[in-house]
Amino acid sequence: MATSTKNARKKEVKKETGLGLTYKKDENFGEWYSEVVVNSEMIEYYDISGCYILRPCTMAIWETLQTFFDAEIKKMNVKNVYFPLFVTENVLQKEKDHIEGFAPEVAWVTKSGQSELEVPIAIRPTSETVMYPYFSKWIRGHRDLPLKQNQWCNVVRWEFSNPTPFIRSREFLWQEGHTAFATQAEADQEVLEILELYRRIYEEFLAIPVVKGRKSELEKFAGGYYTTSVEAFIPNTGRGVQGATSHCLGQNFAKMFEINFENEKGEKSMVWQNSWAYSTRTIGVMVMVHGDDKGLVLPPKVAELQVIVIPVPYKDADTDAIFNACSSTVQKLREAGFRADTDLRENYSPGWKYSNWEMKGVPLRIEIGPKDLANNQVRVVRRDNGSKTDIPMSNLVGQVKEVLTSIQECLFNAAKQKRDACIKVVNTWDEFVAALNEKKMILAPWCDEEEVEKDVKARTKGELGAAKSLCTPFDQPRLPEGTLCFASGKPAKKWTYWGRSY
Amino acid sequence: MATSTKNARKKEVKKETGLGLTYKKDENFGEWYSEVVVNSEMIEYYDISGCYILRPCTMAIWETLQTFFDAEIKKMNVKNVYFPLFVTENVLQKEKDHIEGFAPEVAWVTKSGQSELEVPIAIRPTSETVMYPYFSKWIRGHRDLPLKQNQWCNVVRWEFSNPTPFIRSREFLWQEGHTAFATQAEADQEVLEILELYRRIYEEFLAIPVVKGRKSELEKFAGGYYTTSVEAFIPNTGRGVQGATSHCLGQNFAKMFEINFENEKGEKSMVWQNSWAYSTRTIGVMVMVHGDDKGLVLPPKVAELQVIVIPVPYKDADTDAIFNACSSTVQKLREAGFRADTDLRENYSPGWKYSNWEMKGVPLRIEIGPKDLANNQVRVVRRDNGSKTDIPMSNLVGQVKEVLTSIQECLFNAAKQKRDACIKVVNTWDEFVAALNEKKMILAPWCDEEEVEKDVKARTKGELGAAKSLCTPFDQPRLPEGTLCFASGKPAKKWTYWGRSY
């Protein structure tokens, strides 16, 4: 923001309205969400349905997550690569279950310029089939293993149901890791190491509690062996949301793509494979969990701007001195490593600016007026709970650091409290239906039979969508002997989370 | 590479052959290039023509360039964004000259799953028309300017002529910057600031000399006002290669997309726009310029691996001690910030390893044998010129640093010398044709008329492709009064580079 000039200051301060949100989070969540992602300038709707423009404050968050994750996987010796956007029909269809899962959503290129292509070419919905023919070529002996590759890219899934910014879009950004090992033990171990990184993205960066667990057979990755995930929950809609997935593919793809190697004994073996991904969906979950009726609420760790400093001049006050104090406050904060800026625009009132930066979710606002100047202090206002404190300039950096740390923690704790309050343990079908109507995240004893899950889906079909299993948490409560499945009445094998989901 | 074991050491060392290149750079450049990008493991050919797999050592270079450029444009206050991959036909066609330039290469999605789309949707060949409808929405007043956005993404141009890895591929990675200013002066200035960053990418990182200049009317960006570029030259083929472009779009797109703003006087004005891009083509130019008959030659600044340490055990020597010395050498180098590794594989001979790492272009090889161990020294072999020196372990870090710096400089100087030797100043058509046959980069006085350039193209048409203007260098030699155009005989207005090009 440019420094002020005396001239500009004399201009009339605009009385703009329409800054706030039309919808309330608790009253009309869907409209609230659409409005908040647009008004906070995270998203712009695009003229092709289901495609969205990711604006700078979105990309800043994405890059923060990317920097963290990319460094972590590099420590694990994963190498970045880039495979083509396109895949031939022939290759795409090699793994039967896999293509069945993705076929309805695949976008096809059939023309270039004015010419028809000889054969239609698919746009990757995910890259297993793009990559694995080459894994087969590159992997010869045990010394070529493990092979660990990752790419940061866009993928396209032409879905028709309920496009929602970040959460369900026809094109999205993600990373997809693809690895091959000599043994299942190594693959199993990596699945969990990656899942832990995904937990950290949600809990440490986005301040969102997640449950680590395993997906049911019905919900696992198409063509995979087993799928683990981190599952978040949106209390307002009572829907679970699959946060990120780490799949063990077993040897299914290896068989179809002939990914073999000569082991140390000179025998021909088949590799064990994993694939794992998180996407820009993470950011949508963050908006849904933390946002409020004033707009976005950003965790300090991912906020492009952590502190906004706003001058609060009064008629007779020394405006220059106030503006200078704002600038020097920003400078001090930046030197201490914070992402800070000041809003010295002359044509907006302080009140308008407060609302504007609240809409954008900036974690901390600092106000500097004549009284603050006189007392050599600043007023600090938290975005998460609105609390106000005066802090002495002499301890600016220390206190800002403390408050930002506290905001990060409080956001997580508040989200966890709300999420936990939604968890309902049930034992019977009636309890299950009641809890579903109350928008709960339902923990129920289950017989773990695929037919029973299909039956649960069929019996809960309705306007809001059917219930399904979210995950079987790794952290299992005790399952007393003789416990019966909530849905089938057969002996229960495990506790599983159920609910509607995105 | 895993640490060795006594057991493994006893295995027979493989006598593998076929490590070298079949083709020589000076004898069959095209085949040499295809072979070197594959054998060095930069590229894998993909089963769709014109699409290539970018392997880890390619992506490492791309990320190094990206880290540099991204930080520089962030200093200029450019913000990263992400716009959709898709664009509707309607919007794509808004700027007439622009679509004429790109239409023949546009890939069209017409189907999703089994359903025909209502209207075909294009995949971006570049994003001017994707972005500018939204620039029109976001820019209202002079306070919204300058607007500076950039995205890192893939684009698709379905070309049919001579696909070449990195240089001409149907999908490639790039950054595209798109900016809007209140005045032409600001736009003009940014065009050159960005061009200077592109020069630095080529000269400082990739050690490739480039000429900064302006493209002719015929060669400028479709729909733009003027185009500047950095032009490299490949002596072996006698072809220029457009290294990166920084366009001033003027107000052409602003007119079609109605990107207007209220200026400080309250009047309606139209913005001035730029767009600028560099792509993975940079990496292909690097391979072409520095590669040799042993394979890739990487400048130390971009090499994923700068130093490879190879043990040279002899029958009676203390192999463990040699291996340990290799590991501790790597550790010292890594601690000093170098990218170093050791190749302790037991089933390959030192000679095989030398060839292998030469193929991959690693700038510096360190050999450690019994004699080195005894003398507390290492042998250092440069990839660029093959020179060998013994350096004392006591000064390892200092000397390695010096040698790597020297390699970076020598690569640039050697490339510049070769490029300069190809520059031929001509004044007449006959001289021009002769120089063209000698594969020169031709500097000729030109009348700057579009019809004359078309005529030059027509008169030089042939198997190798027509000659065209490469750029009019900013650094203009003196043009004596009365100098005539080499092609038209009319009064010359400027010196311009001509030649065949990629």
Interface residues (C-beta under 8 A of the other chain):
Chain A: E44 Y46 D47 I48 C51 Y52 I53 L54 R55 P56 T58 M59 A60 W62 E63 K79 N80 V81 Y82 F83 P84 L85 F86 V87 T88 V91 A103 P104 E105 V106 A107 W108 V109 T110 K111 S112 G113 Q114 P120 I121 I123 P133 Y134 K137 W138 R143 Q149 C153 N154 V156 W158 E171 L173 R345 N347
Chain B: E44 Y46 D47 I48 C51 Y52 I53 L54 R55 P56 T58 M59 A60 W62 E63 K79 N80 V81 Y82 F83 P84 L85 F86 V87 T88 V91 A103 P104 E105 V106 A107 W108 V109 T110 K111 S112 G113 Q114 P120 I121 I123 P133 Y134 K137 W138 R143 Q149 C153 N154 V156 W158 E171 L173 R345 N347
